[in-house]
Amino acid sequence: MNERGWTVLHIVYGVYHWRAKRLAFRNDYCLVCGAARRSVQIRTFDVGHIFWIPILPGGFWRHWICTVCGRDPHVNTKTRRGFKWAGVFILLLFAALFWAEPVTPDFVAGTWTFRIGAPAGAVLTLVYLLRTAKEPSLKARLAMIPPAADTVCPFCGTPLLVLASRCSCPGCGVVRS
């Protein structure tokens, strides 16, 4: 129970990925690892669950996965530069508001914390933004990576079949992208 007398229920939910099958592989740039890596496309049957009980079938989905970290290679894990600039302006707004208001006797420590901390945080974030260069886009990073040129399947060791512009493995059915 919480302070109002209500019972709080934490709902555990998520997605199961069943019957994973490798479909393709390619040379890729993983934003999580920050380096050129090999990615594998996996097809799974996804099912939503609540409290570990499968409830909602989502159907077949394809996911690209980095072979080193096991995560989606094109999901950015860093805070975008625009959000950092927004943080600078919000900290400056907090600083202006707390300096404009008089210090109340019941919130002296909090007022002075915001009066000193908000401008200091804004200055530190601004210095960081001005000193660091803008990172290249994912498109520019992918342009520097050569396409996969394997002649042997990296999963089963079978020589790849070259049919027109498509290379596939007769053993496991994986396609070189």
MIVO-793052 format. One record per residue (C-alpha): residue in one letter; x, y negated, z. Coordinates in steps of 0.25 Angstrom, whole numbers, plus 5000, padded with zeros to 4 digits. Layout:
N
AXYZ;...
***
This chain:
177
M500050005000;N500449864997;E500249735005;R498849725000;G498449865004;W498449914990;T499050044986;V500150034975;L500250144964;H501550154956;I501250214942;V502350294936;Y502250294921;G503050314909;V503250394896;Y503650534894;H504450564881;W504250714877;R504750794866;A505950714862;K506450744848;R507650674841;L507250614828;A508450524824;F509750464827;R510450334824;N511650244827;D511050134836;Y511350014845;C510850044859;L510549914867;V510549984880;C511950044878;G512449924870;A513150004860;A512950084847;R512350214850;R511650334844;S510150334845;V509150444844;Q507750434840;I506850524849;R505350564846;T504650594859;F503150614863;D502850504873;V501850524884;G501550414895;H501450464909;I500850414922;F501450474935;W502250574926;I500850624920;P500850614905;I499650534901;L499750464888;P500350534875;G501050424867;G501450504855;F502750524848;W503750414849;R505150394844;H506250334853;W507750294849;I508650334861;C510150294863;T510950424864;V511850364875;C510850294884;G509550364881;R508750234879;D508150154868;P509350094860;H508549964856;V507949924869;N508749804875;T508949814890;K509549674892;T508749554895;R508549474882;R509249334881;G507849264880;F507449314894;K508749264900;W508449124894;A507049134900;G507649174913;V508549054913;F507348964911;I506549024922;L507649014932;L507748864928;L506248854930;F506348914944;A507448824947;A506748704943;L505448744951;F506248774964;W506948644963;A505748564961;E504948634972;P505348584987;V505848694996;T504748745005;P505148795019;D504548935017;F505348965004;V506748895006;A507649015003;G506849044991;T506748904985;W508248884987;T508549024981;F507748984968;R508348844968;I509748904967;G509549034961;A508648994949;P509648894943;A510848984946;G510149104939;A509849014927;V511248954926;L511849094927;T510849154917;L511149034908;V512649054909;Y512449194905;L511549164893;L512549064888;R513749144889;T513249274883;A513149294868;K511849334862;E511849484859;P511749534845;S510349594842;L510049744841;K509949724825;A511349664825;R511849784833;L511149884825;A511749824812;M513149854817;I512850004820;P513150104808;P512050204805;A512150344809;A513050424799;D513050564806;T513050684797;V512850784808;C511650774818;P512150724832;F511150814839;C511250954833;G512550944824;T511850974811;P512250904798;L511250794794;L510450814781;V510450684773;L509150664765;A509150534757;S509350424768;R508950514780;C509850614788;S509250714796;C509650834804;P509050974799;G509351034813;C508650934823;G507950834813;V508650714818;V508750594808;R509950504807;S509350364807;
***
